[in-house]
């Protein structure tokens, strides 16, 4: 399978992760690419990946998708040492709080 820039859809309107996933779904529907087995690659910073994927699963719950993930390391929140500093701890705790908020109606 070959991919090109036409396979990349960009949402410039969202102000949070849930809006981003909802807008991505609309973009995929408009482009007629939301089909069984469609592939969505989620690109996010390491501490945000769980919220991004869980929100995607929630928004696309009725769609048969393949999900790929690409995360990149934060200079403030090392995956192995996030608990070693106050900022790393606050980033991770905030992510859990946002997951709870986003998915409260599940």
Helices and strands as residue ranges (DSSP letters): G 5-7, H 17-30, E 38-45, G 46-48, H 49-59, E 65-72, G 82-84, H 86-102
